[in-house]
Amino acid sequence: MNAAALFDVSGLATVVTGGASGIGLAYAGVMADNDARVTIMDADKRALGEVVERCRSAGQDVRGEVVDVTDRTALERSFDATARHYGRLDVVFANAGIGGGPGFLKLDGERNPDRALENIPSDLWDKVIAIDLTSVFSTLQAAARHMKARGGRIIVTTSISAMRTETFVAAPYVAAKAGAAQLVRQAAHELARYNITVNAIAPGPFVTNISGGRLKDPAVRAPFERFSPMRRIGEPDDIKGLALFLASPAAALITGAQIVIDGGMTLGIAD
Ligand SMILES: NC(=O)c1ccc[n+]([C@@H]2O[C@H](COP(=O)([O-])OP(=O)(O)OC[C@H]3O[C@@H](n4cnc5c(N)ncnc54)[C@H](O)[C@@H]3O)[C@@H](O)[C@H]2O)c1
């Protein structure tokens, strides 16, 4: 099998939640660049409209569904409309998510009393769990419903926060991502029989619009870069190869995996 056939995703009916920005936009971009048919689901109507317009002018087969992934009924409606449009669903990226905001340490290493465990507001907990965990469950349910008849690929964006603790990110995010990671394994186990693979991509810090785009600021980025053995953090383009791989025939027998993409950050500090 040559490389073109191994990584062929042409014609695959693909959904990317949270695809109007950052990592999701990179997923949608690499799939559309390789002739997949892509539906981007996102709550940001304006950003979604601009992205779809740009993709279409570049000749790509991309459509948009404005939907808040925490609205189960609306999410199911969008999945139904998308499956009807394509006549099938092959690949789903469950990617929409938000950050947890600052952690128990400030970037200068001082304690941040606002984010001490006992001071984390319950509405922050509820919001992060709703978007970063419960909506992953709803997206898995919608995907499974549409894929059981003919198989498919589900790829969930978790985080390195799923497998280690954080100082600069608040606790609810860590809990949500760890929950999502275990949900990936559970769903992979159950759905293997239906030829549906379920895997996770666990990024380290990437420069996107998450948490108000704070990593675009070199001063905010600096401590993260210092803790990266490769001395840099991710740009959305860095994730395209892994996304294409997991959606392609090359990854046909891989399921229940969580693949870290972090420049070595989870390995520890280096020089
Ligand atoms: N950027 C990082 O450092 C990083 C690291 C690890 C994991 N992640 C994960 O990657 C995923 C994508 O984040 P990103 O960094 O690209 O952020 P981003 O803010 O650039 O993009 C997130 C997109 O999701 C959409 N979205 C947010 N809430 C939504 C909702 N309720 N319904 C529908 N759409 C919604 C936003 O409108 C936006 O278009 C998230 O799950 C995030 O937790 C990001």
Ligand as a Chemical Component Dictionary entry (heavy atoms), coordinates in Angstrom:
data_LIG
# 
_chem_comp.id                   LIG 
_chem_comp.type                 NON-POLYMER 
_chem_comp.pdbx_formal_charge   0 
_chem_comp.three_letter_code    LIG 
# 
loop_
_chem_comp_atom.comp_id 
_chem_comp_atom.atom_id 
_chem_comp_atom.alt_atom_id 
_chem_comp_atom.type_symbol 
_chem_comp_atom.charge 
_chem_comp_atom.model_Cartn_x 
_chem_comp_atom.model_Cartn_y 
_chem_comp_atom.model_Cartn_z 
_chem_comp_atom.pdbx_ordinal 
LIG N1  N1  N 0  -4.979  25.048 23.066 1  
LIG C1  C1  C 0  -4.498  24.272 24.020 2  
LIG O1  O1  O 0  -3.493  24.590 24.686 3  
LIG C2  C2  C 0  -5.150  22.942 24.298 4  
LIG C3  C3  C 0  -4.421  21.964 24.983 5  
LIG C4  C4  C 0  -5.011  20.735 25.253 6  
LIG C5  C5  C 0  -6.306  20.487 24.831 7  
LIG N2  N2  N 1  -6.995  21.455 24.152 8  
LIG C6  C6  C 0  -8.363  21.161 23.739 9  
LIG O2  O2  O 0  -8.509  21.368 22.352 10 
LIG C7  C7  C 0  -9.879  21.627 22.060 11 
LIG C8  C8  C 0  -9.963  22.820 21.134 12 
LIG O3  O3  O 0  -9.493  23.967 21.822 13 
LIG P1  P1  P 0  -8.658  25.113 21.105 14 
LIG O4  O4  O 0  -7.424  25.281 21.885 15 
LIG O5  O5  O -1 -8.590  24.894 19.649 16 
LIG O6  O6  O 0  -9.574  26.381 21.487 17 
LIG P2  P2  P 0  -10.288 27.490 20.596 18 
LIG O7  O7  O 0  -10.948 28.395 21.572 19 
LIG O8  O8  O 0  -9.333  28.088 19.623 20 
LIG O9  O9  O 0  -11.394 26.679 19.785 21 
LIG C9  C9  C 0  -12.487 26.081 20.437 22 
LIG C10 C10 C 0  -13.717 26.152 19.554 23 
LIG O10 O10 O 0  -14.769 25.475 20.245 24 
LIG C11 C11 C 0  -15.932 26.269 20.160 25 
LIG N3  N3  N 0  -16.792 26.022 21.319 26 
LIG C12 C12 C 0  -16.524 26.296 22.626 27 
LIG N4  N4  N 0  -17.573 25.967 23.384 28 
LIG C13 C13 C 0  -18.511 25.467 22.548 29 
LIG C14 C14 C 0  -19.812 24.961 22.735 30 
LIG N5  N5  N 0  -20.394 24.907 23.963 31 
LIG N6  N6  N 0  -20.501 24.516 21.666 32 
LIG C15 C15 C 0  -19.945 24.567 20.441 33 
LIG N7  N7  N 0  -18.728 25.059 20.189 34 
LIG C16 C16 C 0  -18.023 25.498 21.238 35 
LIG C17 C17 C 0  -15.430 27.708 20.134 36 
LIG O11 O11 O 0  -16.412 28.585 19.574 37 
LIG C18 C18 C 0  -14.184 27.583 19.285 38 
LIG O12 O12 O 0  -14.468 27.761 17.910 39 
LIG C19 C19 C 0  -10.563 21.805 23.420 40 
LIG O13 O13 O 0  -11.242 20.619 23.759 41 
LIG C20 C20 C 0  -9.415  22.056 24.361 42 
LIG O14 O14 O 0  -9.694  21.689 25.698 43 
LIG C21 C21 C 0  -6.449  22.674 23.875 44 
# 
loop_
_chem_comp_bond.comp_id 
_chem_comp_bond.atom_id_1 
_chem_comp_bond.atom_id_2 
_chem_comp_bond.value_order 
_chem_comp_bond.pdbx_ordinal 
LIG N1  C1  SING 1  
LIG C1  O1  DOUB 2  
LIG C1  C2  SING 3  
LIG C2  C3  SING 4  
LIG C2  C21 DOUB 5  
LIG C3  C4  DOUB 6  
LIG C4  C5  SING 7  
LIG C5  N2  DOUB 8  
LIG N2  C6  SING 9  
LIG N2  C21 SING 10 
LIG C6  O2  SING 11 
LIG C6  C20 SING 12 
LIG O2  C7  SING 13 
LIG C7  C8  SING 14 
LIG C7  C19 SING 15 
LIG C8  O3  SING 16 
LIG O3  P1  SING 17 
LIG P1  O4  DOUB 18 
LIG P1  O5  SING 19 
LIG P1  O6  SING 20 
LIG O6  P2  SING 21 
LIG P2  O7  DOUB 22 
LIG P2  O8  SING 23 
LIG P2  O9  SING 24 
LIG O9  C9  SING 25 
LIG C9  C10 SING 26 
LIG C10 O10 SING 27 
LIG C10 C18 SING 28 
LIG O10 C11 SING 29 
LIG C11 N3  SING 30 
LIG C11 C17 SING 31 
LIG N3  C12 SING 32 
LIG N3  C16 SING 33 
LIG C12 N4  DOUB 34 
LIG N4  C13 SING 35 
LIG C13 C14 SING 36 
LIG C13 C16 DOUB 37 
LIG C14 N5  SING 38 
LIG C14 N6  DOUB 39 
LIG N6  C15 SING 40 
LIG C15 N7  DOUB 41 
LIG N7  C16 SING 42 
LIG C17 O11 SING 43 
LIG C17 C18 SING 44 
LIG C18 O12 SING 45 
LIG C19 O13 SING 46 
LIG C19 C20 SING 47 
LIG C20 O14 SING 48 
# 
